[in-house]
Amino acid sequence: MHDPIVPLLIQLALLLGAAKVAGWVATRAGQPAVLGEIAIGIVLGNLSLLGFHGLDGMKTDPILAILATLGVILLLFEVGLQSTVEEMLQVGPSSVLVATLGVVAPFALGWLAGSWLLPEQSTLVHAFLGAVLTATSVGITARVLKDLDRANTLEAKIILGAAVFDDVLGLVILAALTGIISAANAGSAGISALTVLWISLKALGFLAAAILLGHWLTPVLLRLASRVRVAGMLLTSGLVFCFLLAYLGTLAGLSPIVGAFAAGLVLETAHFEDFEESPDTSIESLLTPISTFLVPIFFVLTGVKVELRSFAHSEVVLLALVLTLVAWIGKQVCSLGALERGVNRLAIGLGMVPRGEVGLIFANVGAALTLGGQPVISPATYSAVVLMVIVTTLVTPFALAWSLKRG
């Protein structure tokens, strides 16, 4: 009898080792490690072009897919942990307006680009393509601002504040589209505007309820958990909360990453003060070893799914170029939301451009969803989206640094 653990062991050894080496090379080149992980995934996934097919099974391996999904759930949990409910409520009018425009404009432009270049696809596919473009990965921007000693400027505060609200709006759109596509697959002939409104309200309502109820109940529940004096209770409590909200999100018809993000947003450092580990450690530091294992699997597999042969088709190259262009234009529009006089709007727009890991998460959700038996994000479209993510992530640090010095 074939033991499934045997091929998994060598696959994990290869994926993790390659991810770390590629991440190191990327950071030495002044780029985020995630780009190296994606790049090495693209290499491994396209060795078949050279006649080597030994790694083709990684593209469809169900165990690797589960590990990658766990990695992205933890990634969104960590993204939520970096912000708090109070910070989200305190973002100024400029941050809210910048975030709103930074979601609406790319969504509309992505939808139009999909309608133009993929006319044979469903309207829901075009809408999902727009949703992918709403994402913002502000981690790269934050690093540039810190390196240039601009982290305390007005532009930095607007960008970082907008990024929190941007994540929430983007996840609501993603959740709503996921629900609409599920309803369409269930046999609903023609999705009415009322159905769309209900699914959107359900998505927003779940996030709001998770955040509000969690904000009130979490301190009480964690105080009770802290009385269980066993090793690892701090990390266990955080993971239980993350997985529980991720599960409840699926019951509401949403992606589990929505619940994971809400869990991270609700949990705050003060909630863990009663745990015996808390004086010396934080939930983020305890999560690091698990994330170091699972998250790179997600990014390497993201690259593995990119089919380089698809770029031999001019329509895929055109789609990638158009998506990259509208990705830049859409986030430049959001800079008009900055209300303060004399602010560097060019820098704000550029700071919101990187799609990074958030854009890849949205694309992977679309690749996993089906509509009429076909994936919402086809392999060719997926490859174009990954190229857009790489370009926006690569170019932004240089463009942002130039705009800040110019300003």
VEXDREN-2710 file (C-alpha; in Angstrom, 1 decimal):
% VEXDREN-2710
k/r/px/py/pz
1/MET/0.0/0.0/0.0
2/HIS/1.4/3.4/-1.0
3/ASP/2.1/5.7/2.0
4/PRO/1.1/9.3/1.1
5/ILE/3.6/10.7/3.6
6/VAL/6.6/9.5/1.6
7/PRO/6.2/11.9/-1.4
8/LEU/5.0/14.6/0.9
9/LEU/8.2/14.6/2.9
10/ILE/10.4/15.2/-0.1
11/GLN/8.0/17.8/-1.5
12/LEU/8.1/19.8/1.8
13/ALA/11.8/19.5/2.0
14/LEU/12.1/20.9/-1.5
15/LEU/9.5/23.6/-1.1
16/LEU/10.7/25.0/2.2
17/GLY/14.4/24.8/1.3
18/ALA/13.9/26.5/-2.1
19/ALA/11.6/29.1/-0.5
20/LYS/14.2/30.2/2.1
21/VAL/17.1/30.3/-0.4
22/ALA/15.0/32.3/-2.9
23/GLY/13.7/34.6/-0.2
24/TRP/17.3/35.3/0.9
25/VAL/18.3/36.1/-2.7
26/ALA/15.4/38.5/-3.1
27/THR/16.2/40.3/0.1
28/ARG/19.8/40.6/-0.9
29/ALA/18.5/42.3/-4.1
30/GLY/16.5/44.7/-2.0
31/GLN/13.1/43.1/-2.7
32/PRO/10.7/41.4/-0.3
33/ALA/11.3/37.7/0.3
34/VAL/7.8/36.9/-1.0
35/LEU/8.9/37.7/-4.5
36/GLY/11.7/35.2/-4.3
37/GLU/9.3/32.5/-3.1
38/ILE/6.9/33.2/-6.0
39/ALA/9.8/33.2/-8.5
40/ILE/11.2/29.9/-7.3
41/GLY/7.7/28.5/-7.5
42/ILE/7.4/29.6/-11.1
43/VAL/10.7/27.9/-11.9
44/LEU/9.7/24.6/-10.1
45/GLY/6.3/24.6/-11.7
46/ASN/7.6/25.0/-15.3
47/LEU/10.4/22.5/-15.3
48/SER/8.2/20.4/-17.5
49/LEU/9.1/22.9/-20.3
50/LEU/12.6/21.4/-20.1
51/GLY/11.3/17.9/-20.1
52/PHE/11.3/17.2/-16.4
53/HIS/7.9/16.2/-15.0
54/GLY/8.8/14.9/-11.6
55/LEU/7.3/17.9/-9.8
56/ASP/4.0/18.2/-11.8
57/GLY/2.1/16.4/-9.0
58/MET/2.6/19.4/-6.7
59/LYS/0.1/21.5/-8.6
60/THR/-2.8/19.2/-7.7
61/ASP/-1.5/17.6/-4.5
62/PRO/-4.5/17.8/-2.0
63/ILE/-2.3/17.7/1.1
64/LEU/-0.1/20.6/-0.1
65/ALA/-3.3/22.5/-1.0
66/ILE/-4.6/22.0/2.6
67/LEU/-1.3/23.2/4.1
68/ALA/-1.2/26.2/1.8
69/THR/-4.8/27.1/2.8
70/LEU/-3.8/26.9/6.5
71/GLY/-0.9/29.1/5.7
72/VAL/-3.1/31.8/4.1
73/ILE/-5.5/31.6/7.0
74/LEU/-2.7/32.3/9.5
75/LEU/-1.3/35.0/7.2
76/LEU/-4.6/36.9/7.3
77/PHE/-4.8/36.3/11.1
78/GLU/-1.4/38.0/11.4
79/VAL/-2.5/40.8/9.1
80/GLY/-5.4/41.4/11.4
81/LEU/-3.2/41.2/14.5
82/GLN/-1.2/44.2/13.2
83/SER/-4.2/46.5/13.6
84/THR/-6.8/47.0/16.3
85/VAL/-10.5/47.9/16.3
86/GLU/-9.6/51.3/17.9
87/GLU/-7.1/52.0/15.1
88/MET/-9.7/51.2/12.5
89/LEU/-12.2/53.6/14.1
90/GLN/-9.6/56.3/14.6
91/VAL/-8.4/56.5/10.9
92/GLY/-9.1/60.0/9.8
93/PRO/-11.5/61.1/7.0
94/SER/-8.7/61.2/4.5
95/SER/-7.7/57.6/5.2
96/VAL/-11.3/56.5/4.9
97/LEU/-11.8/58.4/1.6
98/VAL/-8.5/57.2/0.2
99/ALA/-9.3/53.6/1.1
100/THR/-12.8/53.9/-0.4
101/LEU/-11.6/55.4/-3.7
102/GLY/-8.7/52.8/-3.7
103/VAL/-11.3/50.0/-3.7
104/VAL/-14.0/51.5/-6.0
105/ALA/-11.7/52.7/-8.8
106/PRO/-9.6/49.5/-9.2
107/PHE/-12.8/47.4/-8.9
108/ALA/-14.5/49.3/-11.7
109/LEU/-11.4/49.4/-13.9
110/GLY/-10.7/45.7/-13.4
111/TRP/-14.3/44.9/-14.2
112/LEU/-14.1/46.9/-17.4
113/ALA/-10.7/45.4/-18.4
114/GLY/-12.2/41.9/-17.9
115/SER/-15.3/42.8/-20.0
116/TRP/-13.1/44.1/-22.8
117/LEU/-10.4/41.4/-22.9
118/LEU/-12.5/38.4/-21.7
119/PRO/-15.9/39.0/-23.4
120/GLU/-16.7/35.3/-23.5
121/GLN/-16.5/35.0/-19.7
122/SER/-19.4/35.6/-17.2
123/THR/-20.0/39.0/-15.7
124/LEU/-19.1/37.4/-12.3
125/VAL/-15.7/36.5/-13.6
126/HIS/-15.2/40.2/-14.7
127/ALA/-16.3/41.3/-11.2
128/PHE/-13.9/38.9/-9.5
129/LEU/-11.1/40.3/-11.6
130/GLY/-12.0/43.7/-10.3
131/ALA/-12.0/42.4/-6.8
132/VAL/-8.5/41.1/-7.2
133/LEU/-7.3/44.6/-8.0
134/THR/-8.9/46.1/-4.9
135/ALA/-6.2/44.5/-2.7
136/THR/-3.4/46.5/-1.1
137/SER/-0.3/45.1/0.6
138/VAL/1.0/47.9/2.6
139/GLY/3.9/46.0/4.2
140/ILE/6.3/46.9/1.4
141/THR/5.2/50.6/1.6
142/ALA/5.7/50.6/5.3
143/ARG/9.3/49.2/4.9
144/VAL/10.1/52.0/2.4
145/LEU/8.7/54.7/4.7
146/LYS/10.7/53.4/7.6
147/ASP/14.0/53.1/5.6
148/LEU/13.6/56.7/4.4
149/ASP/12.7/57.9/7.9
150/ARG/9.3/59.0/6.7
151/ALA/7.1/56.7/8.9
152/ASN/5.8/59.6/11.0
153/THR/4.9/61.9/8.1
154/LEU/1.3/62.9/7.2
155/GLU/1.5/60.8/4.0
156/ALA/2.6/57.7/6.0
157/LYS/-0.3/58.1/8.5
158/ILE/-2.9/58.4/5.7
159/ILE/-1.5/55.4/3.8
160/LEU/-1.3/53.1/6.9
161/GLY/-4.7/54.2/8.1
162/ALA/-6.2/53.7/4.6
163/ALA/-4.6/50.2/4.4
164/VAL/-6.6/49.0/7.4
165/PHE/-9.9/50.2/6.0
166/ASP/-8.9/49.0/2.5
167/ASP/-8.5/45.5/3.8
168/VAL/-11.9/45.5/5.3
169/LEU/-13.6/46.8/2.2
170/GLY/-11.7/44.4/-0.1
171/LEU/-12.7/41.4/2.1
172/VAL/-16.3/42.5/2.0
173/ILE/-16.3/42.6/-1.8
174/LEU/-14.5/39.2/-1.9
175/ALA/-17.0/37.7/0.5
176/ALA/-19.9/39.1/-1.4
177/LEU/-18.7/37.7/-4.7
178/THR/-17.9/34.3/-3.2
179/GLY/-21.5/34.2/-1.9
180/ILE/-23.0/35.3/-5.2
181/ILE/-20.9/32.7/-7.2
182/SER/-22.0/30.0/-4.7
183/ALA/-25.7/31.1/-5.2
184/ALA/-25.2/30.9/-9.0
185/ASN/-23.8/27.4/-8.7
186/ALA/-26.7/26.4/-6.6
187/GLY/-29.0/27.0/-9.6
188/SER/-30.2/30.5/-9.0
189/ALA/-31.2/31.6/-12.5
190/GLY/-30.2/35.2/-12.8
191/ILE/-29.0/36.8/-9.6
192/SER/-31.2/39.7/-8.6
193/ALA/-30.1/43.0/-7.3
194/LEU/-31.8/42.1/-4.0
195/THR/-29.8/38.9/-3.8
196/VAL/-26.6/40.8/-4.3
197/LEU/-27.5/43.3/-1.7
198/TRP/-28.4/40.6/0.8
199/ILE/-25.1/38.7/0.3
200/SER/-23.2/42.0/0.6
201/LEU/-25.0/42.9/3.8
202/LYS/-24.4/39.4/5.1
203/ALA/-20.7/39.7/4.5
204/LEU/-20.5/43.1/6.1
205/GLY/-22.8/42.0/8.9
206/PHE/-20.6/39.0/9.7
207/LEU/-17.5/41.2/9.9
208/ALA/-19.2/43.7/12.0
209/ALA/-20.7/41.1/14.3
210/ALA/-17.4/39.2/14.7
211/ILE/-15.6/42.4/15.5
212/LEU/-18.1/43.9/17.9
213/LEU/-19.0/40.7/19.7
214/GLY/-15.5/39.6/19.8
215/HIS/-14.4/43.0/21.2
216/TRP/-16.8/42.5/24.1
217/LEU/-16.5/38.7/24.7
218/THR/-12.8/38.1/23.9
219/PRO/-11.4/39.6/27.1
220/VAL/-13.8/37.5/29.3
221/LEU/-13.1/34.3/27.4
222/LEU/-9.4/34.7/27.4
223/ARG/-9.4/35.6/31.0
224/LEU/-11.0/32.2/31.7
225/ALA/-8.5/30.5/29.4
226/SER/-5.6/32.1/31.2
227/ARG/-6.6/30.2/34.4
228/VAL/-5.6/26.9/32.6
229/ARG/-1.9/27.0/33.6
230/VAL/-0.3/24.7/31.0
231/ALA/2.5/25.4/28.6
232/GLY/1.4/26.8/25.3
233/MET/-2.0/28.1/26.4
234/LEU/-1.4/31.6/25.0
235/LEU/-0.7/30.3/21.4
236/THR/-3.5/27.7/21.7
237/SER/-6.1/30.3/22.7
238/GLY/-5.2/32.5/19.8
239/LEU/-5.3/29.7/17.3
240/VAL/-8.6/28.4/18.6
241/PHE/-10.1/31.9/18.2
242/CYS/-8.7/32.2/14.7
243/PHE/-9.9/28.8/13.5
244/LEU/-13.3/29.2/15.2
245/LEU/-14.0/32.5/13.5
246/ALA/-12.7/31.2/10.2
247/TYR/-15.1/28.3/10.5
248/LEU/-18.0/30.6/11.4
249/GLY/-17.2/32.6/8.3
250/THR/-17.6/29.5/6.1
251/LEU/-21.0/28.9/7.7
252/ALA/-22.0/32.4/6.6
253/GLY/-21.0/31.5/3.1
254/LEU/-17.8/33.5/3.2
255/SER/-14.1/32.6/2.7
256/PRO/-12.4/31.4/5.9
257/ILE/-9.8/34.1/5.5
258/VAL/-12.5/36.7/6.3
259/GLY/-13.1/35.2/9.7
260/ALA/-9.3/34.8/10.3
261/PHE/-8.8/38.5/9.6
262/ALA/-11.6/39.5/11.9
263/ALA/-10.1/37.3/14.7
264/GLY/-6.8/39.0/14.3
265/LEU/-8.4/42.4/14.3
266/VAL/-10.3/41.7/17.6
267/LEU/-7.3/40.3/19.5
268/GLU/-5.2/42.8/21.3
269/THR/-2.1/42.6/23.4
270/ALA/-4.0/43.6/26.5
271/HIS/-6.2/40.6/26.2
272/PHE/-3.2/38.3/26.9
273/GLU/-1.9/40.0/30.0
274/ASP/-3.2/37.3/32.3
275/PHE/-1.3/34.5/30.5
276/GLU/1.8/33.3/32.3
277/GLU/3.8/33.5/29.0
278/SER/2.7/37.1/28.1
279/PRO/5.4/39.0/30.0
280/ASP/8.1/37.6/27.8
281/THR/6.3/36.7/24.6
282/SER/3.5/37.9/22.3
283/ILE/1.0/36.0/20.2
284/GLU/2.8/37.2/17.0
285/SER/6.2/35.9/18.1
286/LEU/4.6/32.5/19.0
287/LEU/3.0/32.3/15.6
288/THR/6.3/32.9/13.8
289/PRO/7.5/29.2/13.8
290/ILE/4.1/28.0/12.4
291/SER/4.0/30.8/9.8
292/THR/7.6/30.1/8.8
293/PHE/6.5/26.6/7.9
294/LEU/3.0/27.1/6.3
295/VAL/3.1/30.6/4.7
296/PRO/6.0/29.9/2.2
297/ILE/4.1/26.8/1.0
298/PHE/1.3/29.1/-0.1
299/PHE/3.5/31.5/-2.0
300/VAL/5.7/28.8/-3.6
301/LEU/2.5/27.0/-4.8
302/THR/1.2/30.3/-6.1
303/GLY/4.2/30.4/-8.4
304/VAL/4.0/26.7/-9.2
305/LYS/0.5/27.3/-10.7
306/VAL/1.8/30.0/-13.1
307/GLU/2.0/28.5/-16.6
308/LEU/4.8/30.2/-18.5
309/ARG/3.6/28.6/-21.7
310/SER/0.4/30.7/-21.4
311/PHE/2.5/33.9/-22.1
312/ALA/3.1/32.5/-25.6
313/HIS/-0.5/33.7/-26.2
314/SER/-0.7/37.4/-27.0
315/GLU/-4.1/37.7/-25.3
316/VAL/-2.6/36.6/-21.9
317/VAL/0.3/39.1/-22.2
318/LEU/-2.1/41.9/-23.2
319/LEU/-4.3/41.0/-20.1
320/ALA/-1.3/41.1/-17.8
321/LEU/-0.2/44.5/-19.2
322/VAL/-3.7/46.0/-19.0
323/LEU/-4.2/44.7/-15.4
324/THR/-0.9/46.2/-14.4
325/LEU/-1.8/49.5/-15.9
326/VAL/-5.3/49.7/-14.3
327/ALA/-3.8/48.5/-11.1
328/TRP/-1.6/51.6/-11.1
329/ILE/-4.3/54.0/-12.3
330/GLY/-6.9/52.7/-9.8
331/LYS/-4.7/53.4/-6.8
332/GLN/-3.6/56.8/-8.2
333/VAL/-7.2/57.8/-8.2
334/CYS/-7.4/57.1/-4.5
335/SER/-4.9/59.8/-3.8
336/LEU/-7.6/62.4/-4.6
337/GLY/-9.2/61.4/-1.3
338/ALA/-6.4/63.1/0.7
339/LEU/-8.1/66.2/2.1
340/GLU/-5.1/67.9/3.7
341/ARG/-3.5/70.8/1.9
342/GLY/0.1/70.4/0.7
343/VAL/0.1/66.7/1.1
344/ASN/2.1/64.6/-1.4
345/ARG/-0.8/62.9/-3.2
346/LEU/1.6/61.2/-5.7
347/ALA/3.3/59.4/-2.8
348/ILE/0.0/58.4/-1.3
349/GLY/-1.2/56.9/-4.5
350/LEU/2.1/55.0/-5.1
351/GLY/2.0/53.8/-1.5
352/MET/-1.3/52.0/-2.1
353/VAL/-0.2/50.4/-5.4
354/PRO/1.5/47.1/-4.2
355/ARG/-0.8/44.1/-4.4
356/GLY/1.7/41.7/-2.8
357/GLU/0.4/38.7/-0.9
358/VAL/-3.2/40.1/-0.5
359/GLY/-3.7/40.2/-4.3
360/LEU/-2.4/36.6/-4.5
361/ILE/-4.8/35.5/-1.8
362/PHE/-7.7/36.9/-3.8
363/ALA/-6.5/35.3/-7.0
364/ASN/-6.1/31.9/-5.2
365/VAL/-9.7/32.2/-3.9
366/GLY/-10.9/32.8/-7.5
367/ALA/-8.8/29.9/-8.8
368/ALA/-10.4/27.6/-6.2
369/LEU/-14.0/28.7/-7.0
370/THR/-15.9/27.3/-10.0
371/LEU/-18.7/28.7/-12.1
372/GLY/-20.4/26.4/-14.5
373/GLY/-17.8/23.8/-13.8
374/GLN/-14.9/26.1/-14.8
375/PRO/-12.6/27.9/-12.4
376/VAL/-13.5/31.6/-11.9
377/ILE/-9.9/32.5/-12.4
378/SER/-8.6/30.3/-15.2
379/PRO/-4.9/29.2/-15.3
380/ALA/-4.2/31.8/-18.1
381/THR/-5.9/34.6/-16.2
382/TYR/-4.2/33.5/-13.0
383/SER/-0.8/33.8/-14.6
384/ALA/-1.6/37.3/-15.8
385/VAL/-2.7/38.3/-12.3
386/VAL/0.5/36.9/-10.7
387/LEU/2.6/38.9/-13.2
388/MET/0.6/42.1/-12.3
389/VAL/1.3/41.4/-8.6
390/ILE/5.0/40.9/-9.2
391/VAL/5.3/44.1/-11.3
392/THR/3.4/46.3/-8.9
393/THR/5.4/44.9/-6.0
394/LEU/8.8/45.3/-7.7
395/VAL/8.4/48.8/-9.0
396/THR/6.7/50.4/-6.0
397/PRO/9.7/50.8/-3.7
398/PHE/11.7/52.7/-6.3
399/ALA/8.7/54.9/-7.4
400/LEU/7.7/55.7/-3.8
401/ALA/11.2/56.6/-2.8
402/TRP/11.5/58.9/-5.8
403/SER/8.1/60.6/-5.1
404/LEU/9.0/61.2/-1.4
405/LYS/12.4/62.7/-2.3
406/ARG/10.8/64.8/-5.0
407/GLY/8.0/65.9/-2.7
END
